[in-house]
């Protein structure tokens, strides 16, 4: 066999290999499985048998979680109802300025509670909104009785989604620090009160207290700046007239 003939036969074989069609895998078998419900059921049943324990554990966990959630909601709702009822007399005493009863409550001749004190409500129902209010009432009552350090502790425990009341609590803490002559702390809390929820009614009041705290610290520059803010930003407030007078007085003092 000549070399030429040998190469021709070799080329012919390669051409035949290229023209051969590769068989394509069909999905007919898979389609039959999907279309046949008996096969699908058998596969599902087999999966359930193999994973029975795992599935039961997951389902049990879900049931426990759901039960705990609704159980907790029921518990907290009942706690809130009970706390609110217990706090009601203290709220009444608070509105009537009976501070001693707010702080100590009232007991009968046998020493049993007739009316709970606000501190007791806060201690017994710590997870409720009524407990938050109890801290607020207790803090104000202590502040009025001149127990400033105790008042600060109670008011710092108070937290509310009502921005006006929360701002009021910050201001009261500032008042307590002012009474203790801790001016830096007073300034910090007056600032919190003034800017926590800016409005035309309470903010000028808190800013006036802030300016006064700066004055007592002999920080006239910042005091003037705060008075100026009241004049420019809260022009409809009652505090604006006083702010103008106090600002003028401080500017005169600085010029001497």
C-alpha positions in Angstrom: 0.0 0.0 0.0 1.4 3.3 -1.1 1.6 6.2 1.3 -0.9 8.2 -0.8 -3.5 5.4 -0.5 -2.8 5.1 3.2 -3.5 8.8 3.8 -6.7 8.7 1.7 -8.1 5.9 3.7 -7.2 7.6 7.0 -8.9 10.9 5.8 -12.0 8.9 4.8 -12.3 7.4 8.3 -12.1 10.8 10.0 -14.8 12.2 7.7 -17.1 9.3 8.7 -16.5 9.9 12.4 -17.5 13.6 12.1 -20.7 12.7 10.3 -21.9 10.3 13.0 -24.7 11.6 15.1 -24.3 11.4 18.8 -27.4 10.0 20.5 -29.2 12.6 22.5 -30.5 11.7 26.0 -34.2 12.3 26.2 -36.3 13.3 29.2 -39.0 10.9 28.4 -38.3 8.8 31.5 -38.3 11.8 33.7 -41.5 13.1 32.2 -43.2 9.8 32.8 -42.2 10.1 36.5 -43.7 13.6 36.8 -46.9 12.6 34.8 -47.5 9.4 36.8 -49.1 10.3 40.2 -48.4 6.8 41.5 -44.7 7.2 41.0 -44.8 10.6 42.6 -46.7 9.2 45.6 -44.3 6.3 46.0 -41.3 8.7 46.0 -43.1 11.0 48.6 -44.0 8.1 50.8 -40.4 6.8 50.7 -39.1 10.3 51.6 -41.5 10.5 54.6 -40.4 7.1 55.8 -36.8 7.9 55.7 -37.1 11.4 57.3 -40.0 10.7 59.7 -38.1 11.6 62.9 -36.7 14.8 61.5 -40.1 15.9 60.2 -41.7 15.2 63.6 -39.0 17.1 65.4 -39.5 20.1 63.1 -43.3 20.0 63.5 -43.0 19.7 67.3 -40.7 22.7 67.4 -43.1 24.8 65.3 -46.0 23.9 67.6 -44.0 24.7 70.7 -42.9 28.0 69.2 -46.5 29.0 68.2 -47.8 27.9 71.6 -45.1 29.9 73.4 -45.8 33.0 71.3 -49.6 33.0 72.0 -49.0 32.0 75.6 -46.6 34.9 76.1 -49.0 37.3 74.5 -51.8 36.1 76.8 -49.5 36.4 79.9 -48.3 39.9 79.1 -51.9 41.1 78.4 -53.1 39.7 81.7 -50.1 41.3 83.5 -50.8 44.6 81.9 -54.5 44.5 82.9 -53.6 43.6 86.5 -50.8 46.3 86.7 -53.1 49.0 85.3 -55.7 48.2 88.0 -53.1 48.2 90.7 -51.6 51.5 89.5 -55.0 53.3 89.3 -55.1 54.5 93.0 -51.5 55.8 92.8 -52.5 57.8 89.7 -55.4 59.2 91.6 -53.2 60.2 94.5 -50.6 61.6 92.1 -53.3 63.9 90.4 -54.4 65.0 93.9 -50.8 65.7 95.0 -50.9 63.0 97.7 -47.3 62.3 97.3 -46.9 60.1 100.4 -49.6 57.7 99.2 -48.0 57.6 95.7 -44.7 56.5 97.3 -46.0 54.3 100.1 -49.6 53.3 99.1 -52.0 52.4 101.9 -52.5 49.3 104.0 -55.4 48.2 106.1 -55.4 47.5 109.9 -54.0 44.0 109.2 -51.1 45.3 107.2 -52.5 44.1 103.9 -52.3 46.3 100.9 -55.4 48.4 100.4 -53.8 50.5 97.6 -50.5 49.7 96.1 -47.8 52.3 95.9 -46.3 53.2 92.5 -42.9 51.7 93.4 -44.5 48.4 94.3 -46.3 48.3 90.9 -43.0 48.9 89.2 -41.3 46.1 91.1 -44.1 43.5 90.7 -44.9 44.2 87.0 -41.6 45.2 85.5 -42.5 44.1 81.9 -45.6 46.3 81.6 -46.3 49.9 80.4 -47.9 50.5 83.8 -44.5 49.9 85.4 -43.0 52.6 83.2 -45.6 55.0 84.3 -45.0 54.0 87.9 -41.4 54.9 87.6 -42.5 58.3 86.2 -44.9 59.0 89.0 -42.4 57.9 91.6 -39.7 60.1 90.2 -41.8 63.2 90.2 -43.0 62.5 93.7 -39.5 62.1 95.0 -38.4 65.2 93.1 -41.2 67.2 94.9 -40.1 65.8 98.2 -36.5 67.0 97.6 -35.1 63.5 97.2 -33.2 64.4 94.0 -30.8 61.5 93.7 -33.6 58.9 94.2 -35.8 60.9 91.7 -33.0 60.7 89.1 -32.8 56.9 89.5 -36.5 56.5 89.0 -36.8 58.8 86.1 -33.9 57.2 84.3 -35.7 53.9 84.4 -38.7 55.5 82.6 -39.1 55.0 78.9 -42.0 55.9 76.7 -42.8 56.0 73.0 -44.7 59.2 73.7 -42.1 61.8 72.8 -43.7 64.6 74.7 -43.7 62.6 78.0 -40.2 61.3 77.4 -39.0 64.8 76.8 -40.7 65.9 80.0 -38.8 63.1 81.9 -35.5 64.4 80.5 -36.3 67.9 81.7 -37.2 66.6 85.2 -33.9 64.8 85.4 -32.3 68.1 84.5 -34.2 69.8 87.2 -32.9 67.3 89.8 -29.3 67.8 88.7 -29.8 71.6 88.9 -31.0 71.2 92.5 -27.8 69.1 93.2 -25.8 71.9 91.5 -24.5 69.4 88.9 -24.7 71.9 86.1 -23.0 69.8 83.3 -25.5 67.0 83.9 -28.4 69.5 84.0 -27.2 71.0 80.7 -27.0 67.6 79.1 -30.6 66.6 80.1 -32.1 70.0 79.2 -30.5 69.6 75.8 -32.1 66.2 75.4 -35.4 67.5 76.5 -35.3 70.5 74.1 -34.2 68.6 71.0 -35.8 65.2 71.6 -39.1 66.3 70.1 -38.9 69.9 68.9 -42.2 71.8 69.2 -43.5 75.3 69.8 -44.9 74.7 73.3 -42.4 72.6 75.3 -39.1 73.2 73.5 -38.9 77.0 74.4 -39.5 76.1 78.1 -36.6 73.5 78.1 -34.4 75.9 76.2 -35.0 78.6 78.8 -33.8 76.2 81.5 -30.8 75.3 79.4 -29.8 78.9 79.0 -30.2 79.5 82.7 -27.9 76.5 83.4 -25.3 78.1 81.1 -25.7 81.4 83.0 -25.1 79.7 86.3 -22.0 78.2 84.9 -20.9 81.6 83.7 -21.0 80.4 80.1 -22.6 83.5 78.8 -21.7 82.8 75.2 -23.7 79.6 75.0 -26.5 81.2 77.1 -26.9 84.0 74.6 -26.9 81.5 71.7 -29.7 79.6 73.3 -31.7 82.8 74.0 -31.2 83.8 70.4 -32.5 80.4 69.3 -35.7 81.0 71.3 -36.1 84.4 69.7 -35.6 83.3 66.2 -37.1 79.8 66.1 -39.9 80.1 68.7 -41.2 83.6 67.9 -44.8 82.7 69.0 -43.9 81.3 72.4 -44.4 83.0 75.7 -40.7 82.6 76.5 -39.6 84.8 73.6 -40.1 88.1 75.4 -38.1 86.9 78.4 -35.4 85.5 76.1 -35.0 89.0 74.5 -34.6 90.6 78.0 -32.2 88.0 79.3 -30.1 88.1 76.1 -29.8 91.9 76.2 -28.8 91.7 79.9 -26.0 89.2 79.2 -24.8 91.2 76.2 -24.6 94.3 78.4 -22.7 92.3 81.1 -20.2 91.0 78.4 -19.6 94.5 77.1 -18.4 95.9 80.5 
